[in-house]
Amino acid sequence: MKRNISPSLLSANFTNLTKDIKTVEDLGVSRLHLDVMDGHFVPNLTFGPFIISQIRETTKLHLETHLMIANAEKYLEDYAKAGSDTIIVHYEVSKNIKSDLRTIRKLGKKAGIAFNPDTDYKLIRPFFDDLDYILIMSVFPGFGGQKFIKSTLESMEKLVHETKNHKITLAVDGGVNLDTIDKIYETGIDVTIVGSALYGANDVKKRYFDLINE
């Protein structure tokens, strides 16, 4: 099975974003990962719905929007209207996870949940029926280029097993690079989010094919 990589645009060159999107689109990726940070839940600030709407105009790729923000429930409709295909809320900051996930689906989008390395994966179990996507954080969110936390491999293996009777995409975000990607895919997950390990390469095309092992 071909490895499914979702490039994180946080590591792209925002002065030449259309080109960077086209580069990975031509390589055959099917989705892009958009990291939304508000400076409250995580110590960084990125972009919001307006930029996502601009990205939407440049590509037809599946846009997965990772909301690392407080009070996400107030903005779900904004991110849906901006063109997100999957909207991901964080377990640690959502006030009512089931309500958020159902709202996302009512907006016609795929519903996702992300959880941090120190959050027990078992806490995600009650939401399986409301989920289309689970994002396993293998670093603590906030900045790109962090070192992969090996203990998260166990959460990956457990969730692959426990969700096998559900139609849920399992993804991993954080520290995915040439040194870690094989071990990650060995767990059986579906998608890896790759940022600096892809866009930071001198030859993005070569790095992409090295990552997908072709």
Backbone bond lengths (Angstrom), bond angles and torsions (degrees), N, CA, C in turn:
res aa  C-N    CA-C-N  psi(-1)  N-CA   C-N-CA  omega(-1)  CA-C   N-CA-C  phi
1 M - - - 1.458 - - 1.528 110.01 -
2 K 1.318 116.64 131.97 1.462 120.69 -179.30 1.524 110.68 -68.85
3 R 1.313 115.73 137.02 1.456 120.71 179.10 1.531 110.58 -68.77
4 N 1.311 115.24 135.26 1.462 121.81 -178.60 1.525 108.92 -102.44
5 I 1.310 115.73 108.34 1.461 121.39 -179.29 1.522 110.03 -106.04
6 S 1.315 115.63 134.35 1.462 121.90 175.98 1.526 108.15 -111.28
7 P 1.326 117.94 102.59 1.470 120.11 -179.35 1.530 111.90 -63.03
8 S 1.315 115.84 134.54 1.461 120.67 177.21 1.520 109.34 -88.42
9 L 1.313 115.89 116.63 1.460 119.81 -177.63 1.520 112.89 -69.87
10 L 1.323 117.58 -10.71 1.461 120.49 176.27 1.521 110.39 -59.35
11 S 1.335 116.60 -27.89 1.465 121.39 -178.74 1.526 113.23 -95.88
12 A 1.339 116.64 -0.62 1.458 120.08 178.87 1.522 110.47 -78.77
13 N 1.311 115.79 171.59 1.459 122.32 178.23 1.528 108.39 -90.59
14 F 1.320 116.55 106.32 1.469 119.63 -174.07 1.523 112.90 -71.73
15 T 1.328 117.95 -11.16 1.458 119.48 173.97 1.528 110.79 -82.87
16 N 1.327 115.33 -9.83 1.467 120.56 -179.59 1.526 109.14 -142.41
17 L 1.333 115.24 44.04 1.457 120.70 -169.69 1.523 112.89 -65.19
18 T 1.315 117.10 -40.90 1.463 119.78 -179.42 1.521 110.78 -58.44
19 K 1.323 116.86 -41.61 1.460 120.85 179.08 1.517 110.88 -65.89
20 D 1.337 116.87 -43.05 1.465 119.88 -179.02 1.525 111.65 -65.34
21 I 1.315 116.83 -35.11 1.469 120.39 175.47 1.517 110.34 -67.48
22 K 1.325 116.24 -44.86 1.474 120.78 -179.38 1.522 110.78 -62.30
23 T 1.327 116.81 -35.81 1.464 120.61 -179.68 1.520 111.24 -58.99
24 V 1.338 117.11 -49.18 1.473 119.41 -177.67 1.531 110.85 -77.71
25 E 1.314 116.84 -28.65 1.466 120.16 176.38 1.531 109.62 -61.95
26 D 1.324 116.54 -43.70 1.464 121.45 179.62 1.523 112.08 -67.12
27 L 1.335 116.66 -23.35 1.465 119.98 178.57 1.524 112.17 -77.91
28 G 1.332 116.34 -15.14 1.462 119.30 175.96 1.509 115.67 109.54
29 V 1.352 118.76 11.45 1.459 118.15 177.40 1.528 109.43 -69.33
30 S 1.318 115.87 153.73 1.465 120.25 -178.14 1.515 112.83 -108.47
31 R 1.360 116.56 -10.73 1.460 119.92 -175.53 1.515 111.11 -148.83
32 L 1.327 114.55 160.23 1.466 122.04 176.01 1.516 108.53 -128.16
33 H 1.332 115.78 146.71 1.461 121.69 -178.34 1.522 109.26 -107.62
34 L 1.339 115.85 127.07 1.455 121.80 -176.69 1.525 109.61 -116.24
35 D 1.321 116.30 114.30 1.464 121.88 -177.36 1.521 110.28 -92.83
36 V 1.328 116.30 112.26 1.457 122.19 179.47 1.524 108.80 -103.88
37 M 1.330 116.88 118.00 1.465 121.81 -178.17 1.528 109.34 -127.12
38 D 1.327 115.76 141.83 1.466 119.69 -173.31 1.527 114.38 -112.30
39 G 1.338 117.14 0.85 1.458 119.54 -179.02 1.520 114.13 79.02
40 H 1.332 117.17 3.82 1.473 121.31 179.35 1.531 110.60 -113.10
41 F 1.326 116.72 -62.56 1.460 119.47 177.80 1.527 110.50 -65.59
42 V 1.310 116.68 -37.88 1.465 121.88 176.00 1.525 108.68 -126.83
43 P 1.332 117.37 152.66 1.475 120.49 -174.90 1.524 113.67 -83.02
44 N 1.305 116.22 52.63 1.459 119.82 178.20 1.520 107.64 -156.24
45 L 1.305 116.58 162.64 1.459 122.38 -177.92 1.519 107.83 -133.74
46 T 1.332 116.90 128.93 1.467 118.95 -179.05 1.524 110.51 -122.93
47 F 1.331 117.06 -110.33 1.460 120.14 -173.85 1.516 111.25 -133.60
48 G 1.322 115.83 171.96 1.455 121.10 -177.18 1.510 112.59 -128.11
49 P 1.338 117.48 -158.43 1.460 122.19 -174.79 1.528 114.60 -57.39
50 F 1.331 117.39 -35.94 1.464 119.17 -176.82 1.525 111.46 -60.67
51 I 1.333 116.85 -46.32 1.468 120.26 179.43 1.523 110.36 -65.56
52 I 1.327 116.99 -38.57 1.461 119.91 179.05 1.532 110.52 -63.45
53 S 1.314 116.91 -38.69 1.467 119.33 177.66 1.529 111.15 -64.13
54 Q 1.338 116.38 -33.53 1.468 120.19 176.48 1.535 110.58 -69.78
55 I 1.331 116.36 -40.47 1.466 120.43 176.56 1.524 110.20 -62.43
56 R 1.331 115.36 -41.41 1.461 120.26 179.47 1.530 111.99 -57.18
57 E 1.307 116.51 -35.09 1.467 120.87 -179.54 1.520 112.73 -71.26
58 T 1.335 116.44 -19.60 1.465 119.37 -175.92 1.522 113.45 -95.81
59 T 1.340 118.09 -12.84 1.461 119.76 -174.34 1.519 112.04 -151.98
60 K 1.326 114.88 155.05 1.466 121.28 174.77 1.525 111.02 -103.81
61 L 1.326 116.77 4.96 1.460 120.06 179.00 1.524 111.05 -63.01
62 H 1.326 115.20 154.32 1.466 121.50 176.75 1.524 108.88 -65.47
63 L 1.323 116.67 124.60 1.462 121.47 -179.43 1.522 109.67 -103.27
64 E 1.323 116.02 116.23 1.459 120.93 176.00 1.524 107.88 -103.57
65 T 1.326 114.99 117.43 1.457 121.61 -174.17 1.520 110.15 -103.48
66 H 1.319 115.32 115.33 1.464 123.88 -174.90 1.521 108.34 -97.00
67 L 1.326 116.58 103.74 1.459 121.61 -175.91 1.525 111.43 -86.85
68 M 1.317 115.65 101.01 1.458 122.01 174.23 1.526 107.13 -100.38
69 I 1.335 114.33 64.63 1.464 120.19 -172.82 1.527 110.63 -138.36
70 A 1.334 115.20 153.11 1.455 120.73 173.30 1.524 109.03 -79.15
71 N 1.312 115.93 151.69 1.475 121.85 177.37 1.524 112.64 56.35
72 A 1.313 115.93 41.91 1.465 120.47 -177.10 1.525 112.22 -58.69
73 E 1.334 116.25 -30.03 1.471 119.75 -177.00 1.530 112.23 -59.08
74 K 1.318 117.49 -25.03 1.465 121.29 -179.06 1.530 112.58 -74.47
75 Y 1.335 115.96 -18.29 1.457 119.50 -169.85 1.531 113.99 -119.84
76 L 1.318 117.70 4.50 1.466 120.44 -176.71 1.522 111.90 -58.22
77 E 1.323 116.48 -43.15 1.465 119.69 -179.80 1.533 110.99 -64.84
78 D 1.328 116.63 -37.44 1.467 120.35 179.19 1.525 111.13 -61.54
79 Y 1.329 116.37 -42.84 1.458 119.74 -178.77 1.526 111.51 -74.02
80 A 1.311 116.69 -29.99 1.464 119.91 174.59 1.525 110.13 -66.62
81 K 1.316 116.56 -47.00 1.469 121.20 -179.82 1.529 112.13 -65.04
82 A 1.336 116.17 -28.30 1.463 120.18 -179.44 1.521 112.60 -70.08
83 G 1.344 116.45 -18.37 1.455 119.25 177.26 1.511 116.17 118.44
84 S 1.335 117.54 9.16 1.463 120.53 176.58 1.527 109.80 -65.23
85 D 1.325 116.21 142.72 1.469 120.79 176.36 1.528 111.35 -98.94
86 T 1.322 115.73 -38.73 1.463 122.58 172.31 1.523 107.57 -120.22
87 I 1.326 116.65 134.75 1.457 120.83 177.08 1.525 107.95 -119.68
88 I 1.328 115.44 126.38 1.462 121.87 -172.59 1.528 109.81 -115.44
89 V 1.326 115.94 123.95 1.460 120.86 175.78 1.529 109.11 -105.66
90 H 1.325 116.69 158.23 1.461 120.70 -178.28 1.522 111.06 -94.97
91 Y 1.327 115.39 133.85 1.460 121.51 177.27 1.528 110.80 -55.38
92 E 1.311 116.33 -41.58 1.470 121.31 -170.91 1.525 113.69 -69.89
93 V 1.315 117.97 -19.95 1.457 119.57 -172.59 1.527 113.30 -121.75
94 S 1.329 117.43 -12.23 1.465 119.94 179.77 1.530 110.26 -70.01
95 K 1.310 116.67 134.39 1.465 121.30 179.37 1.525 111.97 -81.21
96 N 1.327 116.43 -27.94 1.461 121.81 179.43 1.521 107.69 -150.61
97 I 1.323 115.72 89.27 1.461 121.00 -172.34 1.524 112.05 -59.83
98 K 1.322 117.17 -48.10 1.464 120.13 -177.78 1.525 111.01 -59.50
99 S 1.318 116.80 -41.83 1.464 120.89 178.42 1.527 110.69 -63.95
100 D 1.326 117.10 -43.56 1.469 120.56 179.91 1.525 111.04 -61.50
101 L 1.325 116.22 -46.05 1.459 120.45 -178.11 1.526 111.22 -64.01
102 R 1.305 116.48 -41.20 1.468 119.47 179.64 1.525 111.69 -69.66
103 T 1.326 116.83 -33.85 1.463 120.42 175.79 1.523 110.52 -63.82
104 I 1.322 116.32 -43.48 1.466 120.60 179.26 1.523 110.41 -59.74
105 R 1.311 117.18 -43.74 1.467 120.21 178.88 1.529 111.84 -66.70
106 K 1.319 116.98 -37.92 1.463 120.31 177.15 1.524 111.55 -62.65
107 L 1.330 115.51 -28.56 1.465 120.82 177.52 1.524 111.91 -79.59
108 G 1.335 115.98 1.11 1.455 120.96 177.15 1.515 114.48 83.85
109 K 1.325 116.59 18.98 1.458 121.54 -177.80 1.526 110.77 -115.04
110 K 1.322 115.76 162.77 1.461 120.19 175.33 1.527 108.93 -79.59
111 A 1.329 115.27 137.66 1.456 121.38 -174.30 1.526 111.16 -98.74
112 G 1.334 115.39 128.29 1.454 120.13 -178.98 1.508 112.67 -128.05
113 I 1.326 115.06 156.27 1.454 121.21 174.55 1.521 108.36 -131.83
114 A 1.329 115.80 140.21 1.462 122.02 176.00 1.524 108.30 -116.20
115 F 1.329 116.04 150.14 1.468 118.58 174.98 1.524 110.36 -142.69
116 N 1.313 115.00 147.70 1.466 122.98 -174.52 1.526 112.39 -77.58
117 P 1.340 117.42 162.66 1.469 121.09 -178.03 1.520 115.01 -57.67
118 D 1.336 117.86 -28.40 1.467 119.62 -178.95 1.529 113.08 -95.96
119 T 1.332 116.85 11.11 1.462 121.29 174.73 1.525 108.88 -97.90
120 D 1.317 117.29 129.69 1.469 122.11 -178.72 1.527 109.60 -66.53
121 Y 1.333 116.23 125.35 1.466 120.38 -178.89 1.529 112.13 -57.80
122 K 1.332 117.35 -25.56 1.467 120.51 -178.27 1.533 111.76 -61.86
123 L 1.325 116.86 -23.47 1.461 121.03 -179.63 1.526 111.95 -69.47
124 I 1.326 116.93 -13.52 1.468 121.48 -179.95 1.535 110.95 -86.62
125 R 1.323 116.82 -18.81 1.473 121.06 -175.90 1.526 114.85 -51.53
126 P 1.340 119.79 -44.05 1.462 119.93 -175.73 1.536 114.41 -62.45
127 F 1.316 116.99 -11.28 1.467 120.10 -173.83 1.524 113.87 -108.93
128 F 1.326 116.82 4.97 1.461 119.97 -176.57 1.534 112.85 -51.83
129 D 1.322 116.99 -42.23 1.467 119.64 -176.57 1.528 113.46 -70.47
130 D 1.318 116.56 -15.89 1.468 120.81 -179.73 1.527 112.31 -103.95
131 L 1.323 116.83 5.91 1.457 121.12 -172.74 1.519 113.34 -111.81
132 D 1.340 114.24 143.99 1.457 121.88 169.98 1.526 110.59 -111.26
133 Y 1.352 115.79 -15.68 1.467 119.99 -168.98 1.530 109.00 -154.84
134 I 1.334 115.83 133.10 1.464 121.15 173.62 1.521 107.89 -122.43
135 L 1.329 115.96 128.32 1.460 121.63 179.33 1.528 109.07 -109.66
136 I 1.312 114.95 111.29 1.456 121.73 179.34 1.525 108.02 -89.14
137 M 1.329 116.35 114.62 1.454 119.87 179.33 1.528 109.48 -80.66
138 S 1.319 116.42 123.10 1.461 120.82 179.26 1.532 111.19 -104.52
139 V 1.331 115.48 9.92 1.468 124.26 165.75 1.523 105.62 -144.15
140 F 1.324 117.12 169.45 1.459 119.19 174.00 1.523 108.50 -82.46
141 P 1.319 118.11 129.80 1.461 121.21 -171.61 1.520 113.23 -67.03
142 G 1.328 113.78 152.49 1.451 119.66 176.85 1.515 113.91 142.33
143 F 1.341 116.48 -36.83 1.454 120.29 -178.51 1.524 110.50 -143.22
144 G 1.319 116.69 148.19 1.451 121.29 176.34 1.517 111.06 -81.65
145 G 1.322 116.15 166.30 1.455 121.84 174.12 1.507 116.09 79.12
146 Q 1.347 117.92 14.90 1.463 120.16 -179.26 1.535 111.56 -79.95
147 K 1.329 115.17 162.46 1.459 121.10 -179.59 1.528 111.00 -79.60
148 F 1.308 115.91 135.67 1.454 123.88 -179.72 1.532 111.27 -61.21
149 I 1.336 116.63 134.55 1.463 122.17 179.00 1.531 108.39 -95.03
150 K 1.323 117.10 108.09 1.468 122.16 -171.22 1.522 114.00 -60.78
151 S 1.332 117.04 -30.88 1.471 119.63 -176.89 1.530 112.22 -63.17
152 T 1.326 117.69 -18.01 1.469 119.85 -179.72 1.524 111.98 -72.31
153 L 1.314 118.02 -14.52 1.463 120.58 177.47 1.527 111.21 -59.68
154 E 1.328 116.07 -33.69 1.468 119.83 179.14 1.522 110.83 -65.17
155 S 1.338 117.04 -41.80 1.471 120.25 177.64 1.521 110.57 -61.94
156 M 1.319 116.25 -38.60 1.466 120.42 178.54 1.534 110.26 -60.88
157 E 1.323 115.75 -50.88 1.466 120.41 -178.58 1.520 111.53 -59.81
158 K 1.326 116.75 -43.85 1.464 121.27 -178.64 1.523 111.17 -64.20
159 L 1.328 116.62 -44.36 1.461 119.51 -177.58 1.523 112.19 -71.02
160 V 1.321 117.13 -34.20 1.472 119.38 174.54 1.522 109.53 -58.04
161 H 1.329 116.27 -44.18 1.464 120.90 -179.82 1.527 111.90 -68.13
162 E 1.323 116.67 -45.30 1.463 120.13 -172.15 1.532 113.94 -77.68
163 T 1.328 117.34 -17.78 1.466 119.35 -179.56 1.527 112.67 -104.29
164 K 1.326 117.48 10.56 1.466 119.68 -174.10 1.523 113.42 -63.55
165 N 1.332 117.63 -20.95 1.459 120.54 177.81 1.531 112.29 -100.23
166 H 1.317 115.66 11.88 1.463 121.55 176.91 1.530 109.14 -120.15
167 K 1.303 116.27 151.45 1.467 120.39 177.19 1.532 108.65 -90.95
168 I 1.319 114.82 73.27 1.460 121.36 -178.29 1.518 109.23 -121.78
169 T 1.323 116.66 128.56 1.457 121.81 174.09 1.520 108.70 -80.75
170 L 1.323 116.01 129.60 1.464 121.20 178.88 1.519 109.47 -106.44
171 A 1.333 115.38 125.83 1.457 120.74 -177.83 1.520 110.69 -127.79
172 V 1.339 115.32 157.52 1.463 122.11 -179.52 1.520 108.67 -128.15
173 D 1.328 115.16 133.98 1.460 120.94 -175.89 1.522 110.58 -132.61
174 G 1.349 115.73 120.34 1.457 119.51 174.12 1.518 113.40 126.68
175 G 1.312 116.70 116.58 1.457 120.70 175.42 1.518 114.31 68.61
176 V 1.330 116.50 22.69 1.468 119.33 178.66 1.523 108.59 -82.34
177 N 1.324 116.14 119.66 1.464 121.37 -179.08 1.528 109.29 -153.07
178 L 1.317 116.84 -171.82 1.466 120.37 -177.38 1.519 112.51 -62.25
179 D 1.330 117.53 -26.42 1.464 121.11 -178.36 1.531 113.07 -81.79
180 T 1.330 116.76 -23.82 1.471 119.79 -173.44 1.519 114.62 -113.34
181 I 1.319 117.91 -18.79 1.464 119.93 -168.40 1.525 113.36 -65.23
182 D 1.327 117.98 -34.52 1.473 119.93 179.76 1.528 110.81 -62.72
183 K 1.331 116.78 -46.80 1.465 121.00 -179.06 1.527 110.93 -63.02
184 I 1.321 116.05 -35.37 1.461 119.93 179.99 1.524 110.56 -65.65
185 Y 1.318 116.20 -49.00 1.470 118.55 -178.35 1.521 112.60 -69.89
186 E 1.312 117.43 -23.93 1.469 120.73 176.21 1.527 111.74 -63.67
187 T 1.327 117.77 -21.71 1.467 120.57 178.49 1.524 111.87 -75.12
188 G 1.341 116.47 -18.52 1.455 119.76 179.37 1.515 115.48 101.46
189 I 1.349 116.75 7.26 1.468 118.96 -179.37 1.538 110.08 -68.48
190 D 1.335 115.11 166.88 1.468 120.72 -172.83 1.525 114.46 -95.47
191 V 1.328 116.34 -40.07 1.467 121.14 -170.45 1.528 110.24 -135.98
192 T 1.321 116.47 142.03 1.460 120.47 169.59 1.524 108.95 -117.11
193 I 1.328 115.43 140.49 1.451 121.78 175.01 1.524 106.78 -93.49
194 V 1.311 116.71 121.72 1.467 120.78 -177.77 1.524 108.98 -124.94
195 G 1.337 115.36 124.43 1.457 119.93 -179.14 1.512 112.44 -113.80
196 S 1.337 115.89 -90.99 1.460 120.42 -175.18 1.524 112.59 -63.34
197 A 1.332 118.22 -29.46 1.466 120.75 179.74 1.523 111.98 -68.63
198 L 1.322 116.41 -17.28 1.464 120.83 177.38 1.528 110.81 -103.34
199 Y 1.329 115.73 -61.06 1.461 119.55 -176.35 1.522 113.33 -71.35
200 G 1.320 117.24 -17.21 1.457 120.20 178.85 1.516 113.81 -85.79
201 A 1.334 116.64 -3.52 1.462 120.87 -179.16 1.528 111.13 -78.06
202 N 1.310 116.36 149.47 1.466 120.55 175.91 1.520 111.16 -65.81
203 D 1.323 116.20 -34.90 1.458 122.03 178.74 1.526 107.33 -122.76
204 V 1.324 117.02 96.16 1.467 121.56 -175.55 1.522 111.31 -63.23
205 K 1.316 117.09 -39.86 1.462 120.44 -179.57 1.521 111.34 -61.35
206 K 1.325 116.82 -49.01 1.463 120.70 179.55 1.519 110.57 -62.34
207 R 1.346 116.96 -43.01 1.452 120.26 -179.46 1.526 111.23 -62.46
208 Y 1.323 117.02 -39.66 1.468 120.61 179.49 1.531 109.98 -59.82
209 F 1.318 116.99 -48.22 1.462 119.11 -178.05 1.528 112.29 -70.27
210 D 1.324 117.05 -28.36 1.470 119.39 173.06 1.545 109.51 -66.85
211 L 1.326 117.12 -40.34 1.466 121.40 -178.94 1.526 111.94 -66.32
212 I 1.339 116.09 -39.98 1.463 117.75 -178.78 1.535 111.35 -87.00
213 N 1.351 115.17 2.77 1.457 121.58 173.20 1.516 112.08 65.28
214 E 1.333 115.99 46.02 1.467 121.07 176.17 1.515 109.80 -122.87
